[in-house]
Amino acid sequence: LNDKNIAIYTLSTSAGKRAKTAIETLYPGVSVGLNSDKVCSDRLKNLSGSADYFLFAWKSSSHQAFYCIKEHLGREPLYVAGKGTASILNALKTHLES
């Protein structure tokens, strides 16, 4: 994952921050962006457009953000099964192992 951009979207900011820290520790050289905007902000559009991997915690999200991400990502995000840090990390790990 060296030089890759990973985006995380969750309304649970504490879980997102912990996941960001863990991913940056586990995969040196990766850049992790975190977002919890409830609307289609410029920041969310830019994050979606630049992400190599986009982890979307759908159980902790807003509908407007979901449609914004899908539109600007240009593909399906990686759906996170739960709301917490472990779920975010597990979604990335599962995708990388497939």
Secondary structure, DSSP 8 states (H G I E B T S, - for coil): -TT-EEEEE-S-HHHHHHHHHHHHHHSTT-EEEEE--SS--HHHHHHHHH-SEEEE-GGG--HHHHHHHHHHHSS--EE-SSSSHHHHHHHHHHHHH-
